[in-house]
Amino acid sequence: MIYPEFLKKGDTIGICAPSAGVGKKLDEFELSNEVLTSRGYHVKETASVRVNNERSASAKKRAKELDELVCDKNVDAILCAAGGDFMLEMMPYVDFDHIKENPKWMAGMSDPTNLLFTVTTKLDIATLYGSNGADFTYKKDRPQQTFLTYLEGNVRSQRSYNRYQTFLDMITENKVYHPVKWLCKSEELELKGRLIGGCVECIEKLIGTELDHTKEFLERYKDDGIIWYFDVFNMSSYNFYLTLLQFQNAGWFKYCKGVLIGRVAFPSVEDKKLDYIKAADKVLKKIPHICEMDIGHTYPFMTLINGALIDVRCKEGKGSIAFILK
């Protein structure tokens, strides 16, 4: 596994918009840039970042702007500006040879899964799942600060949070917080293996395409065992069940030593007899899994390193994640 060079003060973070632009939240984006610069970084934006559209530009232009940052020797890491729905359109135009020749940290969350998952499984370059380019709005915000310390190579472990907000709480600025409780079948559970995953709604669309290098990745790291993580945005519990079956039938749970599942941003349960947790139990069966984790679209969230070795522990509803970069 290739781990790009960690950031240091004076380095440049490139921000591009391979999915949506940040035009709807320019104030947040400006605050985020201020936080990054106050930490000692330079910020370089590509042309389409501030566009107010679910597609920041045409698919080819988005890929070209990503490639500009990849090939720019003065850019040390790349952040995706925002999530969205249409990054998959861009993926056939990504120059993976250039990424292989210029390995640098790539980061984002949600729709950027398309890029991060593919870069790690195809090229063996580690990527970061956790924050997008407009997320760094507060200097003392713990999840984002953890993300930045990961980029700097200073922190490689996290503990579960005490309380969380749903995605709806976040977008409506509701101040209600809910108790965090990780759920697993065992009173105490420890999982070790090589981590890969992302937003489920994105990953499922890669199966069987030219972008699907999952089986080769699994074979390369079978001796480590695989730990999957799944961030569910608004997939219904029925569809989640069927998607897990699809992963299973595609052979993706071969060598699997555990599965980590985040809280669902917009839950939709058609039948309480097959909610998200029961769906995981039904498909994964004897594969150890932890549900309701601090992963993805609810807040606060953990930073995850695609491709890294991971040690996950869960006990009495709380837990920790530690990374080993080898």
N, C-alpha and C positions, 0 to 999 in steps of 0.2 A: 504494500500500500504506500502510495506517495503522499506525504504530508507537505503541503506548500510551506514556504517560509512564513513565520509569524510576523505580525506587524510590530513596528516600533514608532516612536514619535518622529514626525516628519514624513512618514510614509503617506501615500496617496490611496484613498479608497475611491474606486470608480463606481458610479451608479448608472445603470441603464434600465430600460423598461421593456423587458422581453414579453411582458403581458400587458397589464393596464398601466396607464400613466397616473400621475399623482395630482392631476389638475383639480380634483374634488377636495383635496386636503392640502393645499399649498401652505397654509399657515403651519400645519404640523410638520410638513417637510422642511420648511425653513427652520423651525425649532430643532428638528432632528439634525440638520446640518450644523447648527450652532453647537450642539452637544458634541458632535464629532470633531469639529475644529477646536473646541475648548479642550479636548482630550489630546490635541497635538497632531491631528491628521489634516491633510489636505483633501478636499473633495472635488472630484471631476465628474460632471454630468454629461451624458450624451444628449443629443438634440431633442429626443422625443420624451424625456423623462416627465416634463411638466404638462404634457398633453392631457386634456380632460376627456378621456375616452377609454372604453374598455379594451380597445386595441390602441396602443400608443402610436402605432404606425403600421405600415404593411408588414407582412411576415418577413419578407426579404430585408426590409429596412431595419427591422428589429434585430435580425440576425447580424446584419452588417454593423450595427452600433455595438452589439455585444463583442463582435470580432475586433472592433477598434480598441476596446479596453483590454481584450486578451493579448493583442499584439503590441500594446503600448508598454514599453519597458519601464516607464515612469509610474505605471499603475501597479499597485502591490496586492490589491484584493478587489473583488467585484461583488457589489450588492445589487440585488434586484429591487427596483423601486417599490413595487407593490405586487399583490396577488392579482387575481382576475380569473378569466375563463378560457383564454384563447392562446396560451403559449404554445400549445401543441401545433398550431399552424406554423410556427416559426421553426420548429425543431428540424425539419428536413434540410433547412438552409444553414444550420450551425456547422462551422468548420471545426470538427473535432481534432483534425491534425494540428491546427494552430493551438488548441487548448492543450494537447499533449506536449507540444513544443514549449509552451509557456505556462506551466502549472502554477496557479495562484489560487488562493482561497476564493471560492464562490459561495454565496450565501443568500438565503431567502426563506420563505415559507409559503405554504399553500400552493398556488399554481406553479411557482418556480420548482416544485418537485420534478416536473418534466425534465428540466435541465440538470438539477443536482443529482437525481437518481441515475440518469443516463451517464453523466460524467463519471460517477463513482463505479457503476457496474461495467461500463465499457472501457474506461481508461485507468482504473485503479487509482484515481485521484480523490482524496478525501474532500468532502464538502460539508457545509454547515447548514443545519435546518433550525430556524428559530425566529429570526427577525428579518423584516424587509427594510428598505432604505429610509422609509418615513417613520420608523418606529422609535427612534431615539429622542424622545421629546423631553425627557427629564434626566438631569445629571445623576440623580441618586436612585433611579428606577432599577430595582434589583435584577429583573430578568434581562434587560438590555445591557446592564453593566456586566452581568455574567457572560453574555454573548461577546462583548468586547474583550473581556479578559481571556476568553477562549481564543479569540483572534490574535491576542498578544502572547498566547502560550503560557499564561500564568496560572490558570485555574482549570483543572480537568475533572472536577467532581461537583455534584450538586445534591442537595437534599430536597425532599418534597416540601412544598409550601404548606402553610397552615390553613389559608382560606383562598377561595377563588371567586371570580366573576364569570357568568356565562357570557357568550358573545352578545346576546341581547342586552345584558347589563352594560357591556362596554359601549355599544353603539348608542344607547339611550342615556348614557352617563348615570345609570342607576348605581347608587352607592351601596347596594346590598351585596354582602359577601357570604359565601357558603363554605361549610367545613370541608376540607380536603380529606378524602379517604380512599386510598388505593385498595382495590379489591382483588384478592387472589384466593385460591382454594386452600392453600396451606397456611398454617399459623405463621410460618416463617419460610421465606423463599429466597434463594440466591440463584441468579442466572449469569452465565458467562458465555461470551461468544462474539462474533463479528457482526456489527450493527449495520442494518440497511432498512430503508423505508421512506415514508413521506405521507403526503395526502392521498388517501385511498382513491378518491375520485379521479386523480391524475394517474396513479400507478396502474389502475385497471385498464386504462385506455392504451397502455403500452404493450400489453400482452400480445405476442404473435406478430408485432411489427418489426421493422428494421431497427427500431430503437431498443428492442428488447434483448438485452445481453445478460439477463438475470441468471439463466442456467449456467452460463460460463462463469459468472461471478461465484455462484454457489459451489461449483466444482473446485474453483481455485482455493476457496477458503473452507472446504469441507472439514479439514482437520481442526479448525477453530470452532466449528459449529456456528450456526447463523441465529442471530436475534433480530426479529422483525419488529418495526414499530409502525403503527397506523394512526394517522390523524384523520378523523372523520368530520367533514364539514356539515353537509346536510343530507347525506345518503340515509334513506329510511332503514329501519332495522331489518326488514325483509331483504332489501337490496344489499345490505351489509352481509347478511347471511349468505346470499347467493354469490356475492363477490368473494367471500372467504372460500366458498366451494370452488369458485373459478381458480383462485390461487392454488388451492389444493390439487385440483385436476391438472393444472399446468405444471405441477411438480415443484412449486415454489417453496413448499414446506419440507422438502428434502433437506436433511441435515439440520433441521430447525431445533434449537434448544430452548426457545422461548419466544413469546410475542407480547409486545407492549402496546396497549391501546389507550388513546387519550379520551378525554370527555368530548362528547359530540356537541358541536356548536349549535346546530338547529335540529334537535332530536325529533324524529317522527316514528312512532311505534304503532304499527298496524295491529299488533296482537301482543298483549303482555306476556303471553306464553313463549314469545320469541322476540324479546327485546334485545338490545345490543349485547348485553352480557350473556344471555342465554344462547344467542347466535354464536358467540365466540366459544362457549362451552360445547355446543353441539358439533361444531366443525373441528375445533382444535383437540377436543377430547383429552388425551393424555399429554399433549404438548403444554407445558406450563405457560400460563399467561396471566398478565396483570391488567385490570381494567380501571378506568376512571383516573388515569395518570395525568400529570401536569404536562401534557404534550399537545401542541397545536393551537387551535383557535380560541380556547378559553384562556382566561388570564388569572394569574401569571403562568408562564410556560417555560419549560426547560430548553436549553440549547443542546442539540444532538449532533454528533459527528458521524456522518455516513462513512462507513469503511473502517472505523476504529474498533478495536477490541473494547468490550464493555463489561462491567461488573455491576449488576443490578441487584439490590436487596430490598425486600418488602417484609415488614413486620407490623402487625397491629394497625394497619391502615396508613402507615408512613413508610418512607423508603429513601433510597439514595441511588445515584448513578455515578459511576467512576469510569474514566476512559484511560486506556493504555494505547499509546500511539506507536504501534509497531506492526 
